[in-house]
């Protein structure tokens, strides 16, 4: 097993996945808030 050297790992793929997760979370929250506002306005 090779000795670990701090800061040498390629994390570009993990950064892309994390950015996608954040984007998905923001869209989910925005849509949920939109649905709640719609329900509040039209008293469904």
PQR file of N, CA, C, O and H, with PARSE charges and radii, in Angstrom:
ATOM      1  N   UNK A   1       0.830  -1.172   0.000 -0.4000 1.5000
ATOM      2  CA  UNK A   1       0.000   0.000   0.000 -0.0000 2.0000
ATOM      3  C   UNK A   1       0.885   1.249   0.000  0.5500 1.7000
ATOM      4  O   UNK A   1       1.815   1.366   0.798 -0.5500 1.4000
ATOM      5  N   UNK A   2       0.581   2.166  -0.897 -0.4000 1.5000
ATOM      6  CA  UNK A   2       1.388   3.384  -1.012 -0.0000 2.0000
ATOM      7  C   UNK A   2       1.118   4.323   0.157  0.5500 1.7000
ATOM      8  O   UNK A   2       0.033   4.336   0.738 -0.5500 1.4000
ATOM      9  H   UNK A   2      -0.175   2.071  -1.545  0.4000 1.0000
ATOM     10  N   UNK A   3       2.127   5.097   0.476 -0.4000 1.5000
ATOM     11  CA  UNK A   3       1.984   6.055   1.558 -0.0000 2.0000
ATOM     12  C   UNK A   3       1.077   7.210   1.102  0.5500 1.7000
ATOM     13  O   UNK A   3       1.196   7.694  -0.024 -0.5500 1.4000
ATOM     14  H   UNK A   3       3.009   5.087   0.004  0.4000 1.0000
ATOM     15  N   UNK A   4       0.190   7.633   1.972 -0.4000 1.5000
ATOM     16  CA  UNK A   4      -0.751   8.713   1.656 -0.0000 2.0000
ATOM     17  C   UNK A   4      -0.024  10.049   1.638  0.5500 1.7000
ATOM     18  O   UNK A   4       0.724  10.384   2.556 -0.5500 1.4000
ATOM     19  H   UNK A   4       0.093   7.239   2.886  0.4000 1.0000
ATOM     20  N   UNK A   5      -0.265  10.809   0.560 -0.4000 1.5000
ATOM     21  CA  UNK A   5       0.302  12.148   0.462 -0.0000 2.0000
ATOM     22  C   UNK A   5      -0.863  13.124   0.376  0.5500 1.7000
ATOM     23  O   UNK A   5      -1.636  13.096  -0.582 -0.5500 1.4000
ATOM     24  H   UNK A   5      -0.873  10.537  -0.186  0.4000 1.0000
ATOM     25  N   UNK A   6      -0.981  13.969   1.360 -0.4000 1.5000
ATOM     26  CA  UNK A   6      -2.110  14.893   1.481 -0.0000 2.0000
ATOM     27  C   UNK A   6      -2.178  15.860   0.290  0.5500 1.7000
ATOM     28  O   UNK A   6      -1.185  16.494  -0.066 -0.5500 1.4000
ATOM     29  H   UNK A   6      -0.353  13.992   2.138  0.4000 1.0000
ATOM     30  N   UNK A   7      -3.363  15.957  -0.314 -0.4000 1.5000
ATOM     31  CA  UNK A   7      -3.593  16.931  -1.362 -0.0000 2.0000
ATOM     32  C   UNK A   7      -3.280  16.486  -2.767  0.5500 1.7000
ATOM     33  O   UNK A   7      -3.328  17.306  -3.684 -0.5500 1.4000
ATOM     34  H   UNK A   7      -4.170  15.441  -0.024  0.4000 1.0000
ATOM     35  N   UNK A   8      -2.958  15.213  -2.979 -0.4000 1.5000
ATOM     36  CA  UNK A   8      -2.593  14.753  -4.311 -0.0000 2.0000
ATOM     37  C   UNK A   8      -3.707  13.988  -5.025  0.5500 1.7000
ATOM     38  O   UNK A   8      -3.559  13.638  -6.196 -0.5500 1.4000
ATOM     39  H   UNK A   8      -2.919  14.548  -2.234  0.4000 1.0000
ATOM     40  N   UNK A   9      -4.800  13.728  -4.347 -0.4000 1.5000
ATOM     41  CA  UNK A   9      -5.890  12.960  -4.956 -0.0000 2.0000
ATOM     42  C   UNK A   9      -6.684  13.834  -5.928  0.5500 1.7000
ATOM     43  O   UNK A   9      -6.951  15.000  -5.639 -0.5500 1.4000
ATOM     44  H   UNK A   9      -4.921  14.012  -3.396  0.4000 1.0000
ATOM     45  N   UNK A  10      -7.060  13.273  -7.075 -0.4000 1.5000
ATOM     46  CA  UNK A  10      -7.893  13.988  -8.041 -0.0000 2.0000
ATOM     47  C   UNK A  10      -9.344  13.950  -7.561  0.5500 1.7000
ATOM     48  O   UNK A  10      -9.952  12.882  -7.489 -0.5500 1.4000
ATOM     49  H   UNK A  10      -6.843  12.325  -7.310  0.4000 1.0000
ATOM     50  N   UNK A  11      -9.884  15.105  -7.238 -0.4000 1.5000
ATOM     51  CA  UNK A  11     -11.238  15.170  -6.695 -0.0000 2.0000
ATOM     52  C   UNK A  11     -12.219  15.804  -7.674  0.5500 1.7000
ATOM     53  O   UNK A  11     -13.317  16.190  -7.274 -0.5500 1.4000
ATOM     54  H   UNK A  11      -9.390  15.972  -7.297  0.4000 1.0000
ATOM     55  N   UNK A  12     -11.848  15.920  -8.945 -0.4000 1.5000
ATOM     56  CA  UNK A  12     -12.716  16.608  -9.909 -0.0000 2.0000
ATOM     57  C   UNK A  12     -14.060  15.903 -10.073  0.5500 1.7000
ATOM     58  O   UNK A  12     -15.092  16.564 -10.188 -0.5500 1.4000
ATOM     59  H   UNK A  12     -10.955  15.607  -9.270  0.4000 1.0000
ATOM     60  N   UNK A  13     -14.060  14.581 -10.087 -0.4000 1.5000
ATOM     61  CA  UNK A  13     -15.323  13.843 -10.239 -0.0000 2.0000
ATOM     62  C   UNK A  13     -16.221  14.038  -9.023  0.5500 1.7000
ATOM     63  O   UNK A  13     -17.433  14.195  -9.167 -0.5500 1.4000
ATOM     64  H   UNK A  13     -13.222  14.044  -9.994  0.4000 1.0000
ATOM     65  N   UNK A  14     -15.642  14.029  -7.838 -0.4000 1.5000
ATOM     66  CA  UNK A  14     -16.423  14.247  -6.621 -0.0000 2.0000
ATOM     67  C   UNK A  14     -16.983  15.666  -6.580  0.5500 1.7000
ATOM     68  O   UNK A  14     -18.100  15.876  -6.109 -0.5500 1.4000
ATOM     69  H   UNK A  14     -14.657  13.902  -7.721  0.4000 1.0000
ATOM     70  N   UNK A  15     -16.222  16.636  -7.067 -0.4000 1.5000
ATOM     71  CA  UNK A  15     -16.703  18.017  -7.109 -0.0000 2.0000
ATOM     72  C   UNK A  15     -17.882  18.150  -8.073  0.5500 1.7000
ATOM     73  O   UNK A  15     -18.828  18.883  -7.787 -0.5500 1.4000
ATOM     74  H   UNK A  15     -15.314  16.466  -7.450  0.4000 1.0000
ATOM     75  N   UNK A  16     -17.838  17.454  -9.205 -0.4000 1.5000
ATOM     76  CA  UNK A  16     -18.947  17.474 -10.159 -0.0000 2.0000
ATOM     77  C   UNK A  16     -20.204  16.854  -9.553  0.5500 1.7000
ATOM     78  O   UNK A  16     -21.301  17.391  -9.712 -0.5500 1.4000
ATOM     79  H   UNK A  16     -17.069  16.858  -9.438  0.4000 1.0000
ATOM     80  N   UNK A  17     -20.048  15.733  -8.864 -0.4000 1.5000
ATOM     81  CA  UNK A  17     -21.192  15.066  -8.230 -0.0000 2.0000
ATOM     82  C   UNK A  17     -21.783  15.956  -7.145  0.5500 1.7000
ATOM     83  O   UNK A  17     -23.004  16.074  -7.037 -0.5500 1.4000
ATOM     84  H   UNK A  17     -19.157  15.297  -8.735  0.4000 1.0000
ATOM     85  N   UNK A  18     -20.934  16.578  -6.346 -0.4000 1.5000
ATOM     86  CA  UNK A  18     -21.417  17.463  -5.284 -0.0000 2.0000
ATOM     87  C   UNK A  18     -22.150  18.667  -5.868  0.5500 1.7000
ATOM     88  O   UNK A  18     -23.193  19.064  -5.348 -0.5500 1.4000
ATOM     89  H   UNK A  18     -19.942  16.482  -6.434  0.4000 1.0000
ATOM     90  N   UNK A  19     -21.621  19.251  -6.941 -0.4000 1.5000
ATOM     91  CA  UNK A  19     -22.282  20.387  -7.592 -0.0000 2.0000
ATOM     92  C   UNK A  19     -23.645  19.966  -8.135  0.5500 1.7000
ATOM     93  O   UNK A  19     -24.609  20.725  -8.041 -0.5500 1.4000
ATOM     94  H   UNK A  19     -20.774  18.928  -7.364  0.4000 1.0000
ATOM     95  N   UNK A  20     -23.733  18.773  -8.696 -0.4000 1.5000
ATOM     96  CA  UNK A  20     -25.013  18.259  -9.174 -0.0000 2.0000
ATOM     97  C   UNK A  20     -25.986  18.042  -8.041  0.5500 1.7000
ATOM     98  O   UNK A  20     -27.173  18.333  -8.185 -0.5500 1.4000
ATOM     99  H   UNK A  20     -22.949  18.156  -8.772  0.4000 1.0000
ATOM    100  N   UNK A  21     -25.517  17.540  -6.924 -0.4000 1.5000
ATOM    101  CA  UNK A  21     -26.368  17.319  -5.763 -0.0000 2.0000
ATOM    102  C   UNK A  21     -26.916  18.642  -5.234  0.5500 1.7000
ATOM    103  O   UNK A  21     -28.097  18.735  -4.901 -0.5500 1.4000
ATOM    104  H   UNK A  21     -24.553  17.303  -6.807  0.4000 1.0000
ATOM    105  N   UNK A  22     -26.069  19.656  -5.156 -0.4000 1.5000
ATOM    106  CA  UNK A  22     -26.504  20.969  -4.686 -0.0000 2.0000
ATOM    107  C   UNK A  22     -27.529  21.558  -5.652  0.5500 1.7000
ATOM    108  O   UNK A  22     -28.539  22.113  -5.219 -0.5500 1.4000
ATOM    109  H   UNK A  22     -25.110  19.580  -5.427  0.4000 1.0000
ATOM    110  N   UNK A  23     -27.278  21.443  -6.956 -0.4000 1.5000
ATOM    111  CA  UNK A  23     -28.213  21.953  -7.963 -0.0000 2.0000
ATOM    112  C   UNK A  23     -29.561  21.246  -7.838  0.5500 1.7000
ATOM    113  O   UNK A  23     -30.608  21.893  -7.886 -0.5500 1.4000
ATOM    114  H   UNK A  23     -26.458  20.992  -7.308  0.4000 1.0000
ATOM    115  N   UNK A  24     -29.540  19.926  -7.680 -0.4000 1.5000
ATOM    116  CA  UNK A  24     -30.770  19.149  -7.510 -0.0000 2.0000
ATOM    117  C   UNK A  24     -31.517  19.568  -6.242  0.5500 1.7000
ATOM    118  O   UNK A  24     -32.741  19.690  -6.252 -0.5500 1.4000
ATOM    119  H   UNK A  24     -28.690  19.401  -7.641  0.4000 1.0000
ATOM    120  N   UNK A  25     -30.783  19.785  -5.159 -0.4000 1.5000
ATOM    121  CA  UNK A  25     -31.400  20.187  -3.899 -0.0000 2.0000
ATOM    122  C   UNK A  25     -32.064  21.558  -4.015  0.5500 1.7000
ATOM    123  O   UNK A  25     -33.161  21.766  -3.496 -0.5500 1.4000
ATOM    124  H   UNK A  25     -29.788  19.685  -5.151  0.4000 1.0000
ATOM    125  N   UNK A  26     -31.407  22.483  -4.689 -0.4000 1.5000
ATOM    126  CA  UNK A  26     -31.970  23.820  -4.865 -0.0000 2.0000
ATOM    127  C   UNK A  26     -33.243  23.755  -5.695  0.5500 1.7000
ATOM    128  O   UNK A  26     -34.238  24.392  -5.351 -0.5500 1.4000
ATOM    129  H   UNK A  26     -30.516  22.314  -5.111  0.4000 1.0000
ATOM    130  N   UNK A  27     -33.223  22.987  -6.792 -0.4000 1.5000
ATOM    131  CA  UNK A  27     -34.419  22.848  -7.635 -0.0000 2.0000
ATOM    132  C   UNK A  27     -35.565  22.193  -6.861  0.5500 1.7000
ATOM    133  O   UNK A  27     -36.716  22.614  -6.977 -0.5500 1.4000
ATOM    134  H   UNK A  27     -32.414  22.470  -7.071  0.4000 1.0000
ATOM    135  N   UNK A  28     -35.251  21.175  -6.081 -0.4000 1.5000
ATOM    136  CA  UNK A  28     -36.283  20.492  -5.287 -0.0000 2.0000
ATOM    137  C   UNK A  28     -36.904  21.450  -4.279  0.5500 1.7000
ATOM    138  O   UNK A  28     -38.124  21.475  -4.119 -0.5500 1.4000
ATOM    139  H   UNK A  28     -34.316  20.834  -5.986  0.4000 1.0000
ATOM    140  N   UNK A  29     -36.081  22.233  -3.602 -0.4000 1.5000
ATOM    141  CA  UNK A  29     -36.597  23.196  -2.623 -0.0000 2.0000
ATOM    142  C   UNK A  29     -37.446  24.260  -3.308  0.5500 1.7000
ATOM    143  O   UNK A  29     -38.509  24.622  -2.803 -0.5500 1.4000
ATOM    144  H   UNK A  29     -35.090  22.212  -3.731  0.4000 1.0000
ATOM    145  N   UNK A  30     -36.989  24.763  -4.450 -0.4000 1.5000
ATOM    146  CA  UNK A  30     -37.734  25.802  -5.166 -0.0000 2.0000
ATOM    147  C   UNK A  30     -39.089  25.287  -5.640  0.5500 1.7000
ATOM    148  O   UNK A  30     -40.096  25.984  -5.518 -0.5500 1.4000
ATOM    149  H   UNK A  30     -36.126  24.469  -4.860  0.4000 1.0000
ATOM    150  N   UNK A  31     -39.119  24.080  -6.176 -0.4000 1.5000
ATOM    151  CA  UNK A  31     -40.383  23.501  -6.640 -0.0000 2.0000
ATOM    152  C   UNK A  31     -41.324  23.257  -5.460  0.5500 1.7000
ATOM    153  O   UNK A  31     -42.525  23.507  -5.560 -0.5500 1.4000
ATOM    154  H   UNK A  31     -38.301  23.513  -6.276  0.4000 1.0000
ATOM    155  N   UNK A  32     -40.785  22.772  -4.351 -0.4000 1.5000
ATOM    156  CA  UNK A  32     -41.610  22.542  -3.156 -0.0000 2.0000
ATOM    157  C   UNK A  32     -42.219  23.843  -2.641  0.5500 1.7000
ATOM    158  O   UNK A  32     -43.401  23.887  -2.298 -0.5500 1.4000
ATOM    159  H   UNK A  32     -39.809  22.569  -4.270  0.4000 1.0000
ATOM    160  N   UNK A  33     -41.419  24.890  -2.589 -0.4000 1.5000
ATOM    161  CA  UNK A  33     -41.921  26.191  -2.144 -0.0000 2.0000
ATOM    162  C   UNK A  33     -42.975  26.707  -3.110  0.5500 1.7000
ATOM    163  O   UNK A  33     -43.990  27.263  -2.689 -0.5500 1.4000
ATOM    164  H   UNK A  33     -40.459  24.854  -2.868  0.4000 1.0000
ATOM    165  N   UNK A  34     -42.737  26.523  -4.415 -0.4000 1.5000
ATOM    166  CA  UNK A  34     -43.722  26.932  -5.413 -0.0000 2.0000
ATOM    167  C   UNK A  34     -45.045  26.207  -5.243  0.5500 1.7000
ATOM    168  O   UNK A  34     -46.106  26.822  -5.345 -0.5500 1.4000
ATOM    169  H   UNK A  34     -41.913  26.072  -4.757  0.4000 1.0000
ATOM    170  N   UNK A  35     -44.993  24.920  -4.986 -0.4000 1.5000
ATOM    171  CA  UNK A  35     -46.218  24.142  -4.772 -0.0000 2.0000
ATOM    172  C   UNK A  35     -46.944  24.628  -3.520  0.5500 1.7000
ATOM    173  O   UNK A  35     -48.168  24.765  -3.525 -0.5500 1.4000
ATOM    174  H   UNK A  35     -44.130  24.421  -4.903  0.4000 1.0000
ATOM    175  N   UNK A  36     -46.200  24.888  -2.451 -0.4000 1.5000
ATOM    176  CA  UNK A  36     -46.822  25.376  -1.221 -0.0000 2.0000
ATOM    177  C   UNK A  36     -47.480  26.742  -1.424  0.5500 1.7000
ATOM    178  O   UNK A  36     -48.568  26.988  -0.905 -0.5500 1.4000
ATOM    179  H   UNK A  36     -45.206  24.777  -2.447  0.4000 1.0000
ATOM    180  N   UNK A  37     -46.832  27.620  -2.169 -0.4000 1.5000
ATOM    181  CA  UNK A  37     -47.419  28.933  -2.454 -0.0000 2.0000
ATOM    182  C   UNK A  37     -48.684  28.765  -3.287  0.5500 1.7000
ATOM    183  O   UNK A  37     -49.695  29.416  -3.023 -0.5500 1.4000
ATOM    184  H   UNK A  37     -45.948  27.420  -2.591  0.4000 1.0000
ATOM    185  N   UNK A  38     -48.632  27.888  -4.299 -0.4000 1.5000
ATOM    186  CA  UNK A  38     -49.809  27.625  -5.127 -0.0000 2.0000
ATOM    187  C   UNK A  38     -50.976  27.121  -4.260  0.5500 1.7000
ATOM    188  O   UNK A  38     -52.106  27.589  -4.401 -0.5500 1.4000
ATOM    189  H   UNK A  38     -47.811  27.359  -4.514  0.4000 1.0000
ATOM    190  N   UNK A  39     -50.700  26.188  -3.385 -0.4000 1.5000
ATOM    191  CA  UNK A  39     -51.754  25.654  -2.510 -0.0000 2.0000
ATOM    192  C   UNK A  39     -52.296  26.720  -1.561  0.5500 1.7000
ATOM    193  O   UNK A  39     -53.491  26.737  -1.267 -0.5500 1.4000
ATOM    194  H   UNK A  39     -49.783  25.807  -3.270  0.4000 1.0000
ATOM    195  N   UNK A  40     -51.432  27.602  -1.083 -0.4000 1.5000
ATOM    196  CA  UNK A  40     -51.875  28.646  -0.170 -0.0000 2.0000
ATOM    197  C   UNK A  40     -52.744  29.676  -0.901  0.5500 1.7000
ATOM    198  O   UNK A  40     -53.735  30.156  -0.351 -0.5500 1.4000
ATOM    199  H   UNK A  40     -50.461  27.588  -1.322  0.4000 1.0000
ATOM    200  N   UNK A  41     -52.372  30.012  -2.128 -0.4000 1.5000
ATOM    201  CA  UNK A  41     -53.128  31.017  -2.891 -0.0000 2.0000
ATOM    202  C   UNK A  41     -54.513  30.493  -3.268  0.5500 1.7000
ATOM    203  O   UNK A  41     -55.513  31.194  -3.114 -0.5500 1.4000
ATOM    204  H   UNK A  41     -51.567  29.622  -2.575  0.4000 1.0000
ATOM    205  N   UNK A  42     -54.560  29.277  -3.753 -0.4000 1.5000
ATOM    206  CA  UNK A  42     -55.815  28.743  -4.251 -0.0000 2.0000
ATOM    207  C   UNK A  42     -56.576  27.923  -3.205  0.5500 1.7000
ATOM    208  O   UNK A  42     -57.606  27.321  -3.513 -0.5500 1.4000
ATOM    209  H   UNK A  42     -53.748  28.708  -3.878  0.4000 1.0000
ATOM    210  N   UNK A  43     -56.072  27.901  -1.983 -0.4000 1.5000
ATOM    211  CA  UNK A  43     -56.733  27.275  -0.841 -0.0000 2.0000
ATOM    212  C   UNK A  43     -57.181  25.838  -1.148  0.5500 1.7000
ATOM    213  O   UNK A  43     -58.310  25.438  -0.866 -0.5500 1.4000
ATOM    214  H   UNK A  43     -55.236  28.389  -1.733  0.4000 1.0000
ATOM    215  N   UNK A  44     -56.264  25.097  -1.726 -0.4000 1.5000
ATOM    216  CA  UNK A  44     -56.588  23.710  -2.098 -0.0000 2.0000
ATOM    217  C   UNK A  44     -56.505  22.864  -0.869  0.5500 1.7000
ATOM    218  O   UNK A  44     -56.737  21.657  -0.933 -0.5500 1.4000
ATOM    219  H   UNK A  44     -55.346  25.422  -1.955  0.4000 1.0000
TER
END
